[in-house]
Amino acid sequence: MRADHLRDCCQSPRKSVDDRVLKAADNRSPLGLKILSDFSPAGEGEWQGEIYNRENGKTYSCKLSLEGTDQLAVRAYVLLPLFGKTLIWRRADAAVGQK
């Protein structure tokens, strides 16, 4: 690797996290986009269905479960829940957004 190439790489503008997060695989508006679908009860406090990932345009199997009174565990996976990722969604504070 040449020194001038290394210098150019280091001086190039970096993308912020927001630039990466806002990229979508499709051009549909996120407003009103249906991301959770076909859920049915799968046990005490659990539901099974599908979740849409706007970043890559794919739909995954999904399991939802309650984690207390204000948290929802969202496990998206391929084939088996073992091959997935769990995110915790927290209920927004009711006072946020009110003036």
N, C-alpha and C positions, 0 to 999 in steps of 0.2 A: 504494500500500500504506500502510495506516495504521500509526502508530508502535506502538499497542497490539497490533496483529496481529503485528508483527515481534517485540515483546517476548515474546508468548505462544509463538511458534515457537521462540525461543531458549531459553526456560525449560522447554519440554516435555522429558520424560525421553527419552533416546536408547536405542535398542535396542543391545545388545551384539552382537558378531560371533557369539557362541554362539547367541543367539536366532534369527539369520538362518540359521545352519548347520543347526540342528536341525529346521527346518520341512520337512515332507515333503508331497508331492502326494497320497500315499495314507496310509491308516492302518495299513498292514501293519507288523509289527515288523521292525526292521532285523536282528535276530538270525536268522541262517540264510537271509536273503534272497539269492536268486541274482542276482548283478549281471553276471556274465560267462557267456555261453552260445554254443553252436554254433561253437566255435573249431576250425579245421583248419589244418594247416601251409600256409604261403604263401611259403616260401623258407627259406633258411638262417637259423635263429634268429628267424623271424617267424611269426606266426599271425594269421588273419583270423576275425572273428566279430562278436558284438554285445555291447554294454554297456548296462545299465539305469541311468538317472539317477533316483534316488529323489526328488531335489528338485523335478523337474518331471514325473515320471511317464512320461518318454519313453525309448524304446530307440533307440540309435544304432549305426551300423556302427563297428567298432573294429579297429584293428591293434595287435598287441603285438609288441615286439621287445626282445631282451636288450641291455642297456647295461652291459656288464661282468658281474662275478660276483654283484653284489648289487643291481642296479637293473633295473627293467622300464619301458620307455617305453610308455605307453598313449595311443594316438591315437584319440580319438572324433571322428566326422565325419558330415556329411550329404552324400550323393551321392558326393563325391570327397574323398580325404584332404587335398586342398588347402584344403577348407572345414572345417577342424577345429581341435582343440586338443590339444596333447600334454602329458601329466602324467608325471612321473617318480615311480614307486613304489619305495621303498627297502625292502630286507629289514630287518625288526626285529632288533635285537641279541638274541642268544639269552639273554644274561644279564638282559635286561629282563623283569621279571615273576617271576623266580626269586628265592627267598629263601635 
